[in-house]
Amino acid sequence: MELTYCGAAGVVTGSCHHLRIGRQQLLLDCGLFQGGREEEARNIQPFPFDPRAIDAVVLSHAHLDHCGRLPLLVRRGFDGPIYSHPASIDLVRVLLKDAAYLEQADVERENRKRARRGEKQLKPLFDLADVEAVMARMRPLQFNAADEVLPGVAATLLPAGHILGAASVVLDVHDAGRRKRVVFSGDLGPSDTTLLRNPAPPDSADLVLLESTYGDRNHRSRSETLQEIGSVLEAAWEAGGNLLVPAFAIGRTQEVLALFASHRHEWNLDRWRIFVDSPMAIQATGIHLRHADLFNDEAQAFMAGRSLRELLPNLHETPEAAQSMQLNNIRRGAIILAGAGMCTGGRILHHLRHNLWRSQTQVMIIGYQSEGTLGRRLVDRAEVVRIYGEDVRVQAGIHTVGGLSAHAGQDELVKWYGSIGGRPPVHLVHGEKRGRDGLAARLNHDYGVIARMPGHGEVITL
């Protein structure tokens, strides 16, 4: 059995791991590379394997950096099943359709510029037909139940937290009379979140592929995070402008809305108008409510069957572009949650262009910002940023709330690994250098394990 790292090796995007089991081939995830132009240019390159030879895909969850190249995989010849949790399947449909729409819009905008310069026209990375082809291949797997995904290969999904439906994947492989258990953590969420249950580690493994996004540090405690959000809200109100919240449409938006609902009076939120300015986030919120059985006990008890409108009477949804544009006329008292979470596209770019130069504006960053993204430049306190070809001076207040990350911090990653019996070999994926280095040092200190840090394209034999 051979394992090749085809993405998320030394970076936090492009998750894709290729397993060759005898004559069979399986992928764990098939995600987009995101960030700067150099990273995103990798998406159009040929896969380091023949898509027609892949027999099945097991998808850990619905974020683009894990599922975003599935349309390309299918377009280039893959015709096997794609296994994932039912909630992830629902979210993938929404997310990939939105990504196809944005891709088409971006290409059309760029092609107008190219036409004026007499340059070659671009083609979209994928389109809606490719997305529908992906959805036709999706097959549901439930949590905590082993299912055969290939002859001699059983997959068990374990709750990973992170976002709705997110899973760690346990592969029990029978190959040439030998048995191996490969565990892929997927993206692990923190413990004790507002909505989701805690991640569940497997009891054993022969090899662990462990994410390391925040492998070098811990997040602020829940109590400190709640206090910080309250302080940001108060500062934004006193500043006299709007509060912009770049938020991933899947996961972070729903987490923030749940926090707003549960702390509505404490944070004096009734004085604000709260806008969810993302068609995808609006649809994703509906999917969350349909899968409320995946919520933790506290969230289910708090909601008690009530709608978000009942919990947050001042919540407004703006699915139409015209409604979104009207928000630019609001100068005070609006909280605007819009994607993309790393400010790499979507409606948040328009709101940033209209508000970043205003000193009354406040921006609350609530998720990880990859190198090369606009979100990272804001976190790094850039004085000027470029949005849609225009230089915009950053005079807004920028607040980073680390405790709302969808990823587990170092202590939680170490605890998750430590719950697996036998101290199996561990390979660190889905992390930049400092994240992997920090987690490797901690695992060695606590458990005497020498973690391997595979490079892109590296092949290992199990």
ABEGO torsion letter per residue (X at the ends): XBBBBAEGBGBABGBBBBBBBEABBBBBEBBBBBEBAAAAAAAABBBABBAAABABBBBABABAAAAAAAAAAAAAGBABBBBBBAAAAAAAAAAAAAAAAAAAAAAAAAAAAAAAAGBBBBBBABBAAAAAAAAAABBBBBBGBBBBABBGBBBBBBBAEGBBGBBBBBBBBBBGGBBBBBBBAEBBBBBGBAABBBBBBBABBABBBBBAAAAABBBBBAAAAAAAAAAAAAAAAAAGBBBBBBBBABGAAAAAAAAAAAAAAAAGAAABBBBBBBAAAAAAAAAAAAAAAABBAAAAAAAGGBBAAAABAABBBBABAAAAAAAAABABGBBBBBOBAAGAEEAAAAAAAAAAABAABBBBBABBBBBGBAAAAAAAGBABBBBGGBBBBBABBBBBBAAABABBBAAAAAAAAAABBGGBBBBBBGBBAAAAAAAAAAAAAAAGBBBBBBBBGBBBBX
